[in-house]
Amino acid sequence: MASNAAPRDPAESVGQPKKAATAAWIGSALEYYDFFIYGSAAALIFPKVFFDESDPANATLLSLATFGVAYAARPIGALFLGHFGDKVGRKRIMVFTLILMGLSTFLIGCLPTRAQVGGLAPVLLVLCRVLQGISAAGEQASANSMSLEHAPPNRRGFFTSFTLSGTQGGQLLATLAFIPIAALPEDQLLSWGWRIPFFLSIAVAVVGYVIRRKLAETPAFEQQTATEGVVKLPLAFLARNHWADVLRVVAGALIASVSTIFTVWALAYATSDSVGMSRSSMLWVGALANLVALGAIPAWATLSDRIGRRPVYLIGAVGSAIAMFAYLWAISTGNYPLILLLGIVTFGVVYSAANGVWPSFYGEMFTTRVRLSGMAIGTQIGFAVAGFAVTFAAQIAGPDGNDWSSVALFTAALCVPPVIAALTARETHTVPTELLGERTPRSAAEREAVTA
């Protein structure tokens, strides 16, 4: 049923693209600070705090598995949050996901250890991790939809990339938070030090609410609501009209395996006895790579506004498959300057090409009626596989955890589906926002009527 909502005064839309991009950046940075401090803790702290220290290899494997649990929960969260995001709007989902992430992460900092409550400790850890996963499932899709639908048609790639710049900013903040913590003496680190970054997440709920509650709903969603109305069952509409695009997004989202292998498995490998790098030095590799990514992501996205989404995305996907071999090899040598250089090139520059373009590339595959659902479900199923890539990598690396070449080959294999998805997708960077996701081309008169 169509809504009787009055059209928004054009004056109210002035500055909204920048406000939407800023809200997406800051919200994603705050939210993914929470998400990524868990990754650092899973590699460095949790094997000794929540699992059996008498078997270090198995403890590390189980700890990395809890990192993947959130990715398993994300498709469930995507079904729920995608449905409501396409029915009630992008803004409400953005506020909800940020508060949920802040609360669940704060609770992790409050958890008792295995020494205190035994087997109940890892169970409580997994429950909190599931809540993190549900929150993350709706965060990027809602922020991407919000910034894409507010953006000028010829700059959608640039404005939508702010969500992923925020993600990298959050990862940078998480890494910087852990550098002084990781430098603490072992007894202080394992007793109370590791909790501090998690306690700081309470600011996420407060700051995120203040930032996002003042943001206007998108013109595209309001126009859809006022004319054709929202879809009663977005998931049914999605399955009927956009199933192929959902599959493309699922395949494309596997590119996130590069991120999880880089930030979690490579960190655990580099600080293991077989390589012997210090925790702080490897955390600085991640911090500097993310700092470079903050500039590389919008640069790649701007290029995609000029030459198209597909070529830029393909540079990132193919390049990441090659660069991860070089980066993991560098770690095996123990040569820190080489590790630092190749870490920055791999994650800060090459991976940023795909990472900066996918928010607009995926979002432009769908109509306004199901954009949030399509992005949320497609990305979160793919991200679920990417999350457990760390666990698979730990098994592939062998009993000593040092078979880096097999892990590099595994990561490269996971880059193949994204390449196929990009090659089979339509190029959409010049399509008007109102006509994105259309299956039947409209006449010139119909196009003019819609975009007027």
C-alpha positions as CSV (number, residue, x, y, z in Angstrom):
1,M,0.0,0.0,0.0
2,A,1.3,3.4,-0.9
3,S,2.0,5.9,1.9
4,N,0.5,9.4,2.1
5,A,3.8,10.9,3.3
6,A,4.5,14.3,1.8
7,P,7.6,14.7,-0.3
8,R,10.5,16.2,1.5
9,D,11.4,19.8,1.0
10,P,14.5,19.9,-1.3
11,A,16.1,22.3,1.1
12,E,16.1,19.5,3.7
13,S,18.3,17.4,1.5
14,V,21.1,19.9,1.3
15,G,24.2,18.4,2.8
16,Q,22.6,15.0,3.4
17,P,25.1,13.0,1.2
18,K,28.0,14.3,3.4
19,K,26.0,13.7,6.6
20,A,25.1,10.2,5.5
21,A,28.7,9.4,4.6
22,T,29.9,10.8,7.9
23,A,27.4,8.8,9.9
24,A,28.3,5.7,8.0
25,W,32.0,6.3,8.5
26,I,31.8,7.1,12.2
27,G,29.2,4.5,13.0
28,S,31.1,1.8,11.1
29,A,34.4,2.8,12.8
30,L,32.9,2.6,16.2
31,E,31.1,-0.7,15.5
32,Y,34.0,-2.4,13.8
33,Y,36.4,-1.3,16.6
34,D,34.3,-3.7,18.7
35,F,34.3,-6.4,16.1
36,F,38.0,-6.3,15.4
37,I,39.3,-6.1,19.0
38,Y,37.7,-9.5,19.3
39,G,39.9,-10.7,16.4
40,S,43.1,-9.5,18.1
41,A,42.0,-11.0,21.4
42,A,41.1,-14.3,19.8
43,A,44.6,-14.6,18.3
44,L,46.6,-13.3,21.3
45,I,44.6,-13.6,24.5
46,F,41.6,-15.9,24.5
47,P,43.5,-19.2,24.0
48,K,45.1,-18.6,27.5
49,V,42.0,-17.1,29.2
50,F,39.0,-19.1,28.0
51,F,40.5,-22.4,26.8
52,D,42.7,-25.2,28.1
53,E,46.3,-24.0,28.2
54,S,47.7,-27.5,28.5
55,D,47.1,-27.9,24.7
56,P,48.1,-24.6,23.1
57,A,47.5,-25.6,19.5
58,N,44.0,-26.8,20.2
59,A,43.3,-23.8,22.4
60,T,44.3,-21.5,19.5
61,L,42.1,-23.4,17.1
62,L,39.1,-23.2,19.4
63,S,39.7,-19.5,20.0
64,L,39.8,-18.8,16.3
65,A,36.7,-20.8,15.9
66,T,34.8,-18.5,18.2
67,F,35.9,-15.7,15.9
68,G,34.1,-17.5,13.1
69,V,31.0,-18.0,15.2
70,A,29.9,-14.4,14.7
71,Y,30.1,-14.9,10.9
72,A,27.8,-18.0,11.2
73,A,25.3,-15.8,13.1
74,R,25.4,-13.1,10.5
75,P,23.1,-14.7,7.9
76,I,20.4,-15.1,10.5
77,G,20.8,-11.5,11.5
78,A,20.7,-10.5,7.8
79,L,17.3,-12.2,7.3
80,F,15.8,-10.4,10.2
81,L,17.4,-7.0,9.9
82,G,17.2,-6.9,6.1
83,H,13.5,-7.6,6.2
84,F,12.8,-4.7,8.6
85,G,15.3,-2.4,7.0
86,D,13.4,-2.5,3.7
87,K,10.1,-2.1,5.5
88,V,10.8,0.6,8.2
89,G,13.8,2.3,6.7
90,R,17.6,2.4,6.9
91,K,17.9,4.8,9.8
92,R,16.3,2.7,12.5
93,I,18.4,-0.4,11.7
94,M,21.6,1.7,11.8
95,V,20.8,2.9,15.3
96,F,19.8,-0.6,16.5
97,T,22.8,-2.4,15.2
98,L,25.2,0.0,16.8
99,I,23.7,-0.2,20.2
100,L,23.6,-4.0,20.1
101,M,27.3,-4.1,19.2
102,G,28.3,-1.8,21.9
103,L,26.4,-3.8,24.6
104,S,27.6,-7.2,23.5
105,T,31.2,-6.1,23.3
106,F,31.1,-4.5,26.8
107,L,29.7,-7.7,28.2
108,I,32.7,-9.7,26.8
109,G,34.9,-7.5,28.9
110,C,32.8,-8.5,32.0
111,L,33.0,-12.3,31.4
112,P,34.6,-14.6,34.0
113,T,37.6,-16.7,32.8
114,R,37.9,-20.5,32.5
115,A,39.9,-20.5,35.7
116,Q,36.9,-18.9,37.5
117,V,33.9,-20.8,36.1
118,G,35.3,-23.6,34.0
119,G,33.6,-24.6,30.8
120,L,30.9,-22.0,31.3
121,A,33.4,-19.2,30.3
122,P,33.7,-20.2,26.6
123,V,29.9,-20.7,26.3
124,L,29.3,-17.2,27.5
125,L,32.0,-15.9,25.2
126,V,30.3,-17.6,22.2
127,L,26.9,-16.1,23.2
128,C,28.3,-12.6,23.2
129,R,30.0,-13.3,19.9
130,V,26.7,-14.3,18.3
131,L,25.2,-11.0,19.4
132,Q,28.2,-9.2,17.7
133,G,27.5,-11.2,14.5
134,I,23.8,-10.3,14.4
135,S,24.7,-6.6,14.9
136,A,27.3,-6.6,12.2
137,A,24.9,-8.3,9.8
138,G,22.8,-5.2,9.5
139,E,25.4,-2.5,10.0
140,Q,27.2,-2.4,6.7
141,A,24.1,-3.1,4.6
142,S,22.1,-0.3,6.3
143,A,25.0,2.2,6.2
144,N,25.7,1.3,2.6
145,S,22.1,1.7,1.6
146,M,21.8,5.0,3.4
147,S,24.9,6.5,1.9
148,L,24.2,5.2,-1.6
149,E,20.7,6.5,-1.7
150,H,21.7,9.9,-0.4
151,A,24.7,10.2,-2.9
152,P,24.7,12.2,-6.2
153,P,24.4,9.6,-9.0
154,N,27.8,10.3,-10.4
155,R,29.5,9.9,-7.0
156,R,27.9,6.9,-5.5
157,G,31.1,5.0,-5.4
158,F,32.9,7.7,-3.5
159,F,30.2,8.4,-0.9
160,T,29.3,4.7,-0.3
161,S,33.0,3.8,0.2
162,F,32.9,5.8,3.5
163,T,31.3,2.7,5.2
164,L,34.3,0.6,4.4
165,S,36.7,3.5,5.3
166,G,35.0,3.5,8.6
167,T,35.5,-0.2,8.9
168,Q,39.2,0.2,8.3
169,G,39.2,3.1,10.8
170,G,37.6,0.9,13.4
171,Q,40.2,-1.8,12.7
172,L,42.9,0.8,13.1
173,L,41.5,2.0,16.4
174,A,41.2,-1.6,17.6
175,T,44.8,-2.3,16.7
176,L,46.0,0.9,18.4
177,A,44.0,0.0,21.5
178,F,45.7,-3.4,21.6
179,I,49.3,-2.2,21.1
180,P,49.8,-0.8,24.7
181,I,47.7,-3.6,26.1
182,A,49.8,-6.3,24.4
183,A,53.0,-4.7,25.8
184,L,51.8,-5.3,29.4
185,P,53.5,-8.0,31.5
186,E,51.9,-11.4,30.8
187,D,50.2,-11.7,34.2
188,Q,48.6,-8.2,34.0
189,L,47.6,-8.8,30.4
190,L,45.8,-12.0,31.1
191,S,44.2,-10.9,34.4
192,W,42.8,-7.4,33.6
193,G,44.6,-5.7,30.8
194,W,42.7,-7.5,27.9
195,R,39.4,-6.2,29.3
196,I,40.1,-2.5,28.8
197,P,39.5,-2.3,25.0
198,F,36.1,-4.1,25.5
199,F,35.0,-1.8,28.3
200,L,35.7,1.2,26.1
201,S,33.0,0.0,23.7
202,I,30.3,1.4,26.0
203,A,31.0,4.7,24.2
204,V,29.8,3.0,21.0
205,A,26.1,3.1,22.0
206,V,26.2,6.7,23.3
207,V,28.2,8.2,20.4
208,G,26.5,6.2,17.8
209,Y,23.0,7.1,18.9
210,V,23.9,10.8,19.0
211,I,25.4,10.7,15.5
212,R,22.7,8.6,13.8
213,R,19.4,9.7,15.3
214,K,19.6,13.1,13.6
215,L,20.2,11.7,10.1
216,A,17.2,11.9,7.6
217,E,15.8,8.9,5.9
218,T,16.9,8.5,2.3
219,P,15.0,10.2,-0.5
220,A,14.9,7.0,-2.5
221,F,13.2,5.1,0.3
222,E,10.8,7.9,1.1
223,Q,9.9,8.1,-2.6
224,Q,9.4,4.4,-2.8
225,T,7.2,4.5,0.3
226,A,5.1,7.4,-1.0
227,T,4.5,6.0,-4.4
228,E,4.6,2.2,-4.8
229,G,4.8,1.5,-1.1
230,V,7.2,-1.0,0.6
231,V,7.2,-4.7,-0.2
232,K,5.1,-6.8,2.2
233,L,7.6,-9.6,2.0
234,P,11.0,-8.3,0.9
235,L,12.6,-11.7,1.1
236,A,10.0,-13.3,-1.3
237,F,10.4,-10.4,-3.7
238,L,14.2,-10.8,-3.5
239,A,14.1,-14.5,-4.2
240,R,11.8,-14.1,-7.1
241,N,13.4,-11.1,-8.9
242,H,17.0,-10.9,-7.7
243,W,18.2,-14.4,-6.9
244,A,21.1,-14.3,-9.4
245,D,22.3,-11.0,-7.9
246,V,22.2,-12.4,-4.4
247,L,24.3,-15.3,-5.5
248,R,26.8,-12.9,-7.1
249,V,27.0,-11.0,-3.8
250,V,27.5,-14.2,-1.9
251,A,30.4,-15.2,-4.2
252,G,31.8,-11.6,-4.1
253,A,31.7,-11.4,-0.3
254,L,34.3,-14.3,-0.1
255,I,36.9,-11.6,-0.8
256,A,36.6,-10.8,2.9
257,S,38.7,-14.0,3.5
258,V,41.7,-11.9,2.6
259,S,40.9,-9.6,5.5
260,T,40.3,-12.3,8.1
261,I,43.4,-14.3,7.1
262,F,45.5,-11.1,7.2
263,T,44.2,-9.8,10.5
264,V,43.8,-13.0,12.5
265,W,45.6,-16.0,11.1
266,A,48.7,-14.1,9.9
267,L,48.9,-12.4,13.3
268,A,48.8,-15.7,15.2
269,Y,51.3,-17.3,12.8
270,A,53.8,-14.4,13.0
271,T,53.7,-14.4,16.8
272,S,54.0,-18.2,17.1
273,D,57.2,-20.0,18.2
274,S,58.0,-20.9,14.6
275,V,58.4,-17.3,13.6
276,G,58.8,-15.5,16.9
277,M,57.7,-11.9,16.0
278,S,56.6,-9.8,18.9
279,R,52.9,-9.0,19.4
280,S,53.4,-5.2,19.3
281,S,55.5,-5.2,16.1
282,M,52.9,-7.2,14.2
283,L,50.0,-5.0,15.5
284,W,51.9,-2.1,14.0
285,V,51.9,-3.8,10.6
286,G,48.1,-3.9,10.8
287,A,47.8,-0.4,12.1
288,L,49.9,1.1,9.3
289,A,48.2,-1.0,6.6
290,N,44.8,0.3,7.8
291,L,46.1,3.9,7.9
292,V,47.1,3.6,4.2
293,A,43.7,2.0,3.5
294,L,41.9,5.0,4.8
295,G,43.2,6.9,1.8
296,A,43.3,4.1,-0.7
297,I,39.6,3.1,-0.3
298,P,38.0,6.5,-1.3
299,A,40.7,6.8,-4.1
300,W,39.8,3.5,-5.6
301,A,36.1,4.3,-5.2
302,T,36.5,7.6,-7.0
303,L,38.2,5.8,-9.8
304,S,35.2,3.4,-10.0
305,D,32.9,6.4,-10.5
306,R,34.9,7.2,-13.6
307,I,35.8,3.9,-15.2
308,G,33.3,1.5,-13.6
309,R,32.9,-0.8,-10.6
310,R,34.0,-4.1,-12.3
311,P,37.6,-3.2,-13.4
312,V,38.5,-1.7,-10.0
313,Y,36.9,-4.6,-8.1
314,L,38.8,-7.1,-10.3
315,I,42.1,-5.4,-9.6
316,G,41.5,-5.9,-5.9
317,A,40.4,-9.5,-6.2
318,V,43.1,-10.8,-8.5
319,G,45.8,-8.6,-6.9
320,S,44.9,-9.9,-3.4
321,A,45.2,-13.5,-4.5
322,I,48.8,-12.8,-5.6
323,A,49.8,-10.4,-2.8
324,M,48.9,-12.7,0.0
325,F,51.5,-15.2,-1.2
326,A,54.1,-12.5,-0.9
327,Y,52.9,-11.3,2.5
328,L,52.8,-14.7,4.1
329,W,56.2,-15.6,2.6
330,A,57.6,-12.4,4.1
331,I,56.3,-13.5,7.6
332,S,58.0,-16.9,7.2
333,T,61.4,-15.1,6.7
334,G,61.1,-13.1,9.9
335,N,62.3,-10.0,8.1
336,Y,60.3,-7.3,9.7
337,P,60.9,-4.4,7.2
338,L,59.8,-6.8,4.4
339,I,56.8,-7.9,6.4
340,L,55.8,-4.2,7.0
341,L,56.2,-3.2,3.4
342,L,54.3,-6.2,1.9
343,G,51.6,-5.9,4.7
344,I,50.9,-2.3,3.7
345,V,50.9,-3.1,0.0
346,T,48.7,-6.2,0.4
347,F,46.1,-4.9,2.8
348,G,46.4,-1.2,2.6
349,V,46.6,-0.8,-1.2
350,V,45.6,-3.9,-3.2
351,Y,42.8,-5.3,-1.1
352,S,41.4,-1.8,-0.7
353,A,40.5,-1.8,-4.4
354,A,37.8,-4.5,-3.9
355,N,37.0,-3.4,-0.4
356,G,36.3,0.2,-1.4
357,V,34.1,-0.6,-4.4
358,W,31.9,-3.5,-3.2
359,P,29.5,-1.3,-1.2
360,S,28.4,0.5,-4.4
361,F,29.0,-2.5,-6.7
362,Y,26.7,-4.8,-4.7
363,G,24.1,-2.1,-3.7
364,E,23.6,-1.1,-7.3
365,M,22.5,-4.6,-8.2
366,F,19.2,-4.2,-6.4
367,T,16.2,-1.9,-6.4
368,T,15.4,0.4,-3.5
369,R,12.6,-2.0,-2.5
370,V,15.0,-4.8,-1.5
371,R,18.4,-3.1,-1.5
372,L,19.1,-3.6,2.2
373,S,17.8,-7.2,2.2
374,G,19.8,-8.1,-0.9
375,M,23.1,-6.7,0.4
376,A,22.6,-8.0,3.9
377,I,21.8,-11.6,3.0
378,G,24.2,-11.8,0.1
379,T,27.2,-10.4,2.0
380,Q,26.6,-12.1,5.3
381,I,26.4,-15.6,3.8
382,G,29.7,-14.9,2.0
383,F,31.2,-13.3,5.1
384,A,30.1,-16.4,7.1
385,V,32.4,-18.5,4.9
386,A,35.1,-15.8,5.2
387,G,34.9,-15.8,9.0
388,F,35.6,-19.5,9.2
389,A,38.4,-19.2,6.7
390,V,40.6,-18.5,9.8
391,T,39.7,-21.8,11.3
392,F,40.3,-23.7,8.1
393,A,43.6,-21.9,7.7
394,A,44.7,-23.0,11.2
395,Q,44.0,-26.6,10.2
396,I,45.6,-26.3,6.7
397,A,48.7,-24.9,8.3
398,G,49.5,-28.3,9.9
399,P,50.2,-29.4,13.4
400,D,53.1,-26.9,13.8
401,G,51.0,-24.1,12.2
402,N,53.7,-23.0,9.8
403,D,52.6,-24.2,6.4
404,W,52.1,-20.7,5.1
405,S,52.1,-21.7,1.4
406,S,49.1,-23.9,1.8
407,V,47.3,-21.1,3.6
408,A,48.2,-18.6,0.8
409,L,46.9,-21.1,-1.9
410,F,43.7,-21.5,0.1
411,T,43.3,-17.7,0.3
412,A,43.9,-17.4,-3.5
413,A,41.3,-20.1,-4.2
414,L,38.7,-18.0,-2.2
415,C,39.4,-15.1,-4.5
416,V,38.2,-17.0,-7.5
417,P,34.5,-16.8,-6.9
418,P,34.6,-13.0,-6.4
419,V,36.4,-12.7,-9.8
420,I,33.6,-14.8,-11.5
421,A,30.9,-12.8,-9.8
422,A,32.4,-9.5,-11.1
423,L,32.8,-10.8,-14.6
424,T,29.2,-11.9,-14.8
425,A,27.7,-8.7,-13.2
426,R,26.3,-5.7,-15.0
427,E,28.2,-2.4,-15.0
428,T,26.0,0.1,-13.2
429,H,28.1,3.2,-12.4
430,T,26.2,5.3,-14.9
431,V,22.7,4.1,-14.2
432,P,20.4,6.6,-12.4
433,T,19.8,5.7,-8.8
434,E,16.0,5.4,-9.3
435,L,16.6,2.8,-12.1
436,L,19.1,0.6,-10.3
437,G,18.1,-3.1,-10.3
438,E,15.6,-2.7,-13.1
439,R,15.3,-5.9,-15.2
440,T,13.1,-4.4,-18.0
441,P,14.6,-1.3,-19.8
442,R,12.3,1.7,-19.7
443,S,11.5,4.0,-22.6
444,A,13.1,7.4,-22.7
445,A,9.8,9.0,-21.5
446,E,9.5,6.6,-18.6
447,R,13.1,7.2,-17.6
448,E,12.5,10.9,-17.6
449,A,9.3,10.6,-15.6
450,V,11.0,8.5,-12.9
451,T,14.1,10.6,-12.6
452,A,12.3,14.0,-12.8
